[in-house]
Amino acid sequence: MRTALALVGLLAVGVILVSGGSHADSVRHHYLLESNELRTVNRYGTAREVSVRSLGEPGAIQARPHWLTKARPLGAGAPTWARRMYRRSLLVLHGLTDPNGAVIAGAREGWAYVWPRDASTAAIAFAAAGYRGEARRIVHSLLDLDLTAAARFHPDGSPVDGRAAQGDAAGWVGVAARAAGLRARLPSLPWENRADYQEGEAGDYIGNAIASTAIRRTSGSGQGNAADREGDAGELRKLFATPDGTLSRRASDPGSGIDSAAAWVVRPFSQPRVFPQARRTLLRIAAKSGRFGIVPSQDWGGGDDPWTAPTAWTAWSLAALGERAAALHLMAELRRDATPTGLLPERVDARTGAPASTTPLGWSHAFAILALRQLWP
């Protein structure tokens, strides 16, 4: 108890020493809980440099007890921490969703945009939690977007310049429509040679390939036939299966390493014939996780800081595969990532767990809801 109270006190005060990646002699991050800001103090000999940056609007997420009473509860046996994370995550999604159905990624400049995959995951999470009306409004909003125009959109539906359309948008909208009980005709956009969720250079990535399998099953009858499903699974195995039985990040490139997006072949783009390769991939990822979760992929070039959304979506799929111990291991790490008020940052410092980016990130909370519902249905 003494150790736990000391840790909570440390997080609340937010004074955390970190090093590495900077030319300063020392770097101190102070997480300011009330204002949801990160105050950084760099020291260069006797000189001192102070900067403060917002991680998100502190008042964006509010308590709404009456609205929460409508949520489908977690199943019997769910521990107190899981119920708290579930309720807090629902409030985050509610706070980031406009009445017209537009879901912004975070309440912060540069993140207050609609990414189709983020908003689609919110719709899937709302549907799973019993908020069918919210899910349908989000999907209707997404169906009004020109998914070929950009990677992200303003809440009014206009595209945001600077990033080309990515290879998974239509697939995510399609699976969200299915979760909300809607039929949708979506463009069959190419997934090859496009950026993926990591938003780097274009390529033939597994996440985009998996998402593309959703289009046939959400157009027309919404089902897709067995031959289509087998064809999709066979193509995924042909392009991404490696000699050691895992799935690679890039098509026909076993040396590209493994990617947490392999989890998507389990949930939400279920391709059971690829589950054996997905299981090996995800168990290997979980085994190498740190105290605060995982980085997006083995070849990730963005540093060592763990990302909460990949940690949560990997836990969701592992739970769906029956790998409960591995899923709970990742969820314990996700709990450590949360601020004292229960908000999940986009990523956290690998050494301290201090928020290192947008807080909260709606995408992470949506996957947390889905993982919790999978663990305690």
C-alpha positions as CSV (number, residue, x, y, z in Angstrom):
1,M,0.0,0.0,0.0
2,R,2.8,2.4,0.9
3,T,4.4,1.7,-2.5
4,A,1.1,2.2,-4.4
5,L,0.4,5.5,-2.6
6,A,3.9,6.7,-3.4
7,L,3.4,5.9,-7.1
8,V,0.0,7.7,-7.2
9,G,1.6,10.7,-5.5
10,L,4.4,10.7,-8.0
11,L,2.0,10.6,-10.9
12,A,-0.3,13.3,-9.4
13,V,2.6,15.7,-8.8
14,G,4.0,14.6,-12.1
15,V,7.7,15.2,-11.5
16,I,9.5,12.6,-13.6
17,L,13.2,12.4,-14.5
18,V,14.0,11.1,-18.0
19,S,17.1,11.1,-20.2
20,G,18.1,10.0,-23.6
21,G,17.2,11.5,-27.0
22,S,18.2,15.0,-26.0
23,H,21.4,16.9,-26.0
24,A,20.5,18.4,-22.6
25,D,22.5,17.4,-19.5
26,S,19.1,16.5,-17.9
27,V,15.5,16.6,-18.9
28,R,12.6,16.7,-16.3
29,H,9.0,16.2,-17.3
30,H,6.3,17.5,-15.0
31,Y,2.8,16.2,-15.8
32,L,0.4,18.8,-14.7
33,L,-2.8,16.9,-13.9
34,E,-5.3,19.8,-13.6
35,S,-4.4,21.5,-16.9
36,N,-3.4,18.2,-18.7
37,E,-0.1,19.7,-19.8
38,L,3.5,18.4,-20.0
39,R,6.0,20.8,-18.5
40,T,9.6,20.1,-19.7
41,V,12.7,21.4,-18.0
42,N,16.0,21.0,-20.0
43,R,19.3,21.9,-18.3
44,Y,22.4,22.7,-20.3
45,G,25.1,23.2,-17.6
46,T,23.9,26.2,-15.6
47,A,21.3,27.2,-18.2
48,R,17.7,26.2,-17.8
49,E,15.0,26.0,-20.6
50,V,11.3,25.5,-19.7
51,S,8.5,24.6,-22.1
52,V,4.9,23.7,-21.6
53,R,2.7,21.9,-24.1
54,S,-1.0,20.9,-23.9
55,L,-1.8,17.3,-24.2
56,G,-5.5,18.1,-24.7
57,E,-8.4,20.2,-23.4
58,P,-8.7,19.3,-19.7
59,G,-12.5,19.9,-19.7
60,A,-13.3,17.9,-22.8
61,I,-14.3,14.7,-20.8
62,Q,-17.0,15.2,-18.2
63,A,-18.9,13.0,-15.8
64,R,-22.3,12.0,-17.3
65,P,-23.7,9.5,-14.8
66,H,-27.2,9.4,-16.4
67,W,-25.8,8.6,-19.8
68,L,-23.6,5.9,-18.4
69,T,-26.6,4.0,-17.0
70,K,-27.6,3.1,-20.5
71,A,-24.3,1.2,-21.1
72,R,-24.3,-2.6,-21.4
73,P,-22.4,-3.7,-18.3
74,L,-19.3,-5.9,-18.3
75,G,-20.0,-9.5,-17.3
76,A,-19.9,-11.0,-13.8
77,G,-16.5,-11.3,-12.4
78,A,-15.1,-8.1,-14.0
79,P,-12.8,-6.5,-11.4
80,T,-13.3,-3.0,-10.2
81,W,-10.4,-1.6,-12.2
82,A,-12.0,-3.0,-15.4
83,R,-15.3,-1.4,-14.7
84,R,-13.7,1.9,-14.0
85,M,-11.7,1.8,-17.2
86,Y,-14.8,0.8,-19.1
87,R,-16.9,3.7,-17.8
88,R,-14.1,6.2,-18.2
89,S,-13.4,5.0,-21.8
90,L,-17.1,5.4,-22.7
91,L,-17.1,9.0,-21.3
92,V,-14.0,9.7,-23.4
93,L,-15.7,8.6,-26.6
94,H,-18.8,10.5,-25.7
95,G,-16.8,13.6,-25.1
96,L,-15.0,13.3,-28.4
97,T,-18.2,12.7,-30.5
98,D,-20.0,15.6,-32.0
99,P,-23.9,15.4,-32.1
100,N,-23.6,15.0,-35.9
101,G,-21.6,11.8,-35.4
102,A,-18.1,13.2,-36.2
103,V,-15.5,11.7,-33.8
104,I,-12.3,13.6,-33.3
105,A,-9.2,11.7,-32.4
106,G,-8.3,14.0,-29.5
107,A,-9.2,17.4,-28.0
108,R,-6.0,19.0,-29.1
109,E,-4.7,21.0,-32.0
110,G,-3.5,18.7,-34.7
111,W,-5.6,15.8,-33.4
112,A,-9.1,17.4,-33.5
113,Y,-9.7,15.7,-36.8
114,V,-11.7,12.7,-38.0
115,W,-9.6,9.7,-39.0
116,P,-11.9,7.1,-40.5
117,R,-10.2,4.2,-38.7
118,D,-10.3,5.9,-35.3
119,A,-14.0,7.0,-35.7
120,S,-14.9,3.5,-37.0
121,T,-13.4,1.9,-33.9
122,A,-15.4,4.3,-31.8
123,A,-18.6,3.2,-33.6
124,I,-17.7,-0.5,-33.1
125,A,-17.1,0.1,-29.4
126,F,-20.3,2.1,-28.9
127,A,-22.3,-0.8,-30.6
128,A,-20.6,-3.3,-28.4
129,A,-21.5,-1.3,-25.3
130,G,-25.2,-1.0,-26.3
131,Y,-25.1,2.5,-27.7
132,R,-26.5,1.6,-31.1
133,G,-27.8,5.1,-31.8
134,E,-24.4,6.6,-31.3
135,A,-22.8,4.0,-33.5
136,R,-25.2,4.6,-36.3
137,R,-24.7,8.4,-36.2
138,I,-21.0,7.9,-36.5
139,V,-21.3,5.5,-39.4
140,H,-23.7,7.9,-41.3
141,S,-21.1,10.6,-40.7
142,L,-18.3,8.4,-42.1
143,L,-20.4,7.4,-45.1
144,D,-20.7,11.1,-46.1
145,L,-16.9,11.4,-46.4
146,D,-15.0,11.2,-49.6
147,L,-12.5,8.5,-48.4
148,T,-10.4,9.0,-51.5
149,A,-9.7,12.7,-50.7
150,A,-7.4,12.5,-47.6
151,A,-6.3,10.6,-44.6
152,R,-8.2,12.8,-42.2
153,F,-11.1,15.2,-42.2
154,H,-12.5,18.2,-40.4
155,P,-15.6,17.5,-38.3
156,D,-17.7,19.1,-41.1
157,G,-16.5,16.5,-43.5
158,S,-14.1,18.5,-45.5
159,P,-10.7,16.9,-46.1
160,V,-7.5,18.1,-44.3
161,D,-4.6,18.7,-46.6
162,G,-1.2,17.2,-46.1
163,R,-1.8,13.5,-46.0
164,A,-3.1,11.3,-48.9
165,A,-5.8,8.8,-48.4
166,Q,-4.6,5.7,-46.7
167,G,-5.2,2.0,-47.5
168,D,-7.5,1.0,-44.7
169,A,-10.2,3.7,-44.5
170,A,-13.0,2.0,-46.5
171,G,-12.4,-1.3,-44.7
172,W,-12.7,0.3,-41.3
173,V,-15.9,2.1,-42.3
174,G,-17.3,-1.1,-43.7
175,V,-16.8,-3.1,-40.5
176,A,-18.2,-0.3,-38.4
177,A,-21.3,-0.3,-40.6
178,R,-21.7,-4.0,-40.0
179,A,-21.3,-3.5,-36.2
180,A,-24.0,-0.8,-36.3
181,G,-26.4,-3.0,-38.3
182,L,-26.2,-0.9,-41.4
183,R,-25.6,-1.8,-45.0
184,A,-23.1,0.3,-46.9
185,R,-21.7,0.4,-50.4
186,L,-18.1,1.4,-50.2
187,P,-15.5,2.1,-52.8
188,S,-13.1,-0.8,-53.4
189,L,-10.0,1.3,-52.9
190,P,-6.5,-0.1,-53.5
191,W,-4.6,-1.0,-50.4
192,E,-1.2,-1.5,-52.1
193,N,1.4,1.3,-52.1
194,R,-0.4,3.4,-49.6
195,A,0.4,4.6,-46.1
196,D,-1.0,2.7,-43.2
197,Y,-1.9,3.5,-39.6
198,Q,1.7,4.4,-38.9
199,E,1.3,7.3,-41.3
200,G,4.7,7.0,-42.8
201,E,5.8,6.2,-46.3
202,A,3.6,4.3,-48.8
203,G,4.0,0.5,-49.0
204,D,2.2,-2.8,-49.0
205,Y,1.3,-3.2,-45.4
206,I,-0.5,-5.9,-43.5
207,G,-3.0,-3.6,-41.8
208,N,-4.2,-2.2,-45.0
209,A,-4.4,-5.7,-46.6
210,I,-6.5,-7.0,-43.7
211,A,-8.9,-4.0,-43.7
212,S,-9.5,-4.4,-47.5
213,T,-11.1,-7.8,-46.9
214,A,-14.1,-6.1,-45.2
215,I,-15.4,-4.5,-48.4
216,R,-17.2,-7.4,-50.0
217,R,-18.8,-8.3,-46.7
218,T,-20.3,-4.9,-46.1
219,S,-21.5,-4.2,-49.7
220,G,-24.8,-5.5,-51.1
221,S,-26.0,-8.3,-48.9
222,G,-23.4,-7.6,-46.3
223,Q,-22.3,-11.2,-46.1
224,G,-19.7,-12.2,-48.8
225,N,-19.6,-15.8,-49.7
226,A,-17.4,-18.6,-48.4
227,A,-15.2,-18.5,-51.6
228,D,-14.5,-14.8,-51.1
229,R,-13.5,-15.4,-47.5
230,E,-11.3,-18.3,-48.3
231,G,-9.8,-16.3,-51.1
232,D,-9.1,-13.4,-48.8
233,A,-7.5,-15.6,-46.2
234,G,-5.4,-17.4,-48.8
235,E,-4.1,-14.1,-50.2
236,L,-3.2,-12.9,-46.8
237,R,-1.3,-16.0,-46.0
238,K,0.4,-16.0,-49.4
239,L,1.6,-12.4,-49.0
240,F,2.4,-12.2,-45.3
241,A,3.0,-15.6,-43.8
242,T,6.7,-16.2,-42.9
243,P,8.7,-19.4,-42.6
244,D,8.5,-19.2,-38.8
245,G,4.7,-19.2,-38.9
246,T,4.2,-15.5,-38.1
247,L,2.8,-12.6,-40.3
248,S,5.2,-10.0,-41.7
249,R,4.6,-6.2,-41.8
250,R,5.2,-5.9,-45.5
251,A,3.9,-8.1,-48.3
252,S,6.4,-10.7,-49.5
253,D,9.1,-9.4,-47.1
254,P,9.6,-11.7,-44.1
255,G,12.5,-9.5,-43.1
256,S,10.2,-6.6,-42.4
257,G,9.4,-7.9,-38.9
258,I,6.1,-8.4,-37.2
259,D,3.4,-5.7,-36.8
260,S,0.8,-5.5,-34.1
261,A,-1.8,-4.8,-36.9
262,A,-1.7,-8.5,-37.5
263,A,-4.2,-8.5,-34.6
264,W,-6.9,-7.1,-36.9
265,V,-7.1,-10.4,-38.8
266,V,-8.7,-11.7,-35.5
267,R,-10.7,-8.6,-34.5
268,P,-12.5,-6.8,-36.1
269,F,-11.7,-8.2,-39.6
270,S,-12.2,-11.9,-38.6
271,Q,-10.4,-14.3,-40.9
272,P,-10.3,-17.6,-39.0
273,R,-8.1,-19.4,-41.5
274,V,-5.3,-16.9,-40.6
275,F,-5.7,-17.3,-36.8
276,P,-2.8,-19.7,-36.4
277,Q,-0.3,-17.3,-37.9
278,A,-1.9,-14.4,-36.0
279,R,-1.7,-16.2,-32.7
280,R,2.0,-16.8,-33.1
281,T,2.6,-13.2,-34.1
282,L,0.6,-11.7,-31.2
283,L,2.1,-14.0,-28.5
284,R,5.5,-13.1,-29.7
285,I,4.6,-9.4,-29.5
286,A,3.1,-9.8,-26.0
287,A,6.1,-11.6,-24.8
288,K,8.4,-8.7,-25.7
289,S,6.2,-6.0,-24.2
290,G,7.7,-3.6,-21.7
291,R,6.2,-2.4,-18.4
292,F,3.9,0.0,-20.3
293,G,2.9,-1.9,-23.4
294,I,4.2,-2.3,-26.9
295,V,5.4,-0.2,-29.9
296,P,3.4,-0.6,-33.1
297,S,5.8,-2.9,-35.0
298,Q,9.1,-4.6,-34.9
299,D,10.6,-2.2,-37.4
300,W,9.1,0.8,-35.7
301,G,11.4,3.9,-36.2
302,G,9.6,6.2,-33.8
303,G,11.5,5.4,-30.6
304,D,10.9,3.1,-27.6
305,D,7.8,4.8,-26.2
306,P,4.9,2.3,-26.0
307,W,1.6,3.2,-27.8
308,T,-1.6,2.5,-26.0
309,A,-3.9,1.7,-29.0
310,P,-1.7,-1.2,-30.3
311,T,-1.4,-2.5,-26.8
312,A,-5.2,-2.5,-26.4
313,W,-6.0,-3.9,-29.8
314,T,-3.5,-6.7,-29.3
315,A,-5.1,-7.5,-26.0
316,W,-8.5,-7.6,-27.7
317,S,-7.5,-10.1,-30.3
318,L,-5.5,-12.3,-27.9
319,A,-8.6,-12.5,-25.7
320,A,-10.7,-13.5,-28.7
321,L,-8.1,-16.2,-29.5
322,G,-8.5,-17.6,-25.9
323,E,-5.1,-16.4,-24.8
324,R,-6.5,-14.8,-21.7
325,A,-3.2,-14.7,-19.7
326,A,-1.4,-12.8,-22.4
327,A,-4.4,-10.4,-22.9
328,L,-4.6,-9.6,-19.2
329,H,-0.8,-9.1,-19.1
330,L,-1.2,-6.3,-21.8
331,M,-4.2,-4.9,-20.0
332,A,-2.2,-4.6,-16.8
333,E,0.3,-2.6,-18.8
334,L,-2.4,-0.4,-20.3
335,R,-3.6,0.3,-16.7
336,R,-0.2,1.7,-15.9
337,D,-0.4,4.0,-18.9
338,A,-3.5,5.8,-17.6
339,T,-3.3,9.1,-15.9
340,P,-4.6,9.4,-12.3
341,T,-8.0,10.4,-13.7
342,G,-8.0,7.3,-16.0
343,L,-7.2,8.9,-19.3
344,L,-5.1,7.0,-21.9
345,P,-2.4,9.0,-23.7
346,E,-1.5,8.2,-27.3
347,R,1.9,7.1,-26.0
348,V,3.9,7.1,-22.8
349,D,7.5,7.5,-21.8
350,A,9.1,4.0,-21.9
351,R,10.9,4.5,-18.6
352,T,8.4,6.3,-16.5
353,G,4.9,5.8,-18.0
354,A,4.4,9.6,-18.1
355,P,2.1,10.8,-20.9
356,A,4.1,11.7,-23.9
357,S,1.4,12.7,-26.4
358,T,-2.3,13.5,-26.8
359,T,-4.3,12.7,-23.7
360,P,-6.8,11.1,-24.0
361,L,-6.7,9.4,-27.4
362,G,-10.2,8.2,-28.4
363,W,-8.8,5.3,-30.5
364,S,-7.1,3.8,-27.4
365,H,-10.2,4.1,-25.3
366,A,-12.3,2.5,-28.0
367,F,-10.0,-0.5,-28.1
368,A,-9.9,-0.7,-24.3
369,I,-13.7,-1.0,-24.3
370,L,-13.6,-3.8,-26.9
371,A,-10.8,-5.7,-25.0
372,L,-12.7,-5.4,-21.7
373,R,-15.9,-6.7,-23.3
374,Q,-14.0,-9.6,-24.8
375,L,-12.5,-10.5,-21.5
376,W,-15.8,-10.1,-19.5
377,P,-18.7,-10.4,-22.0
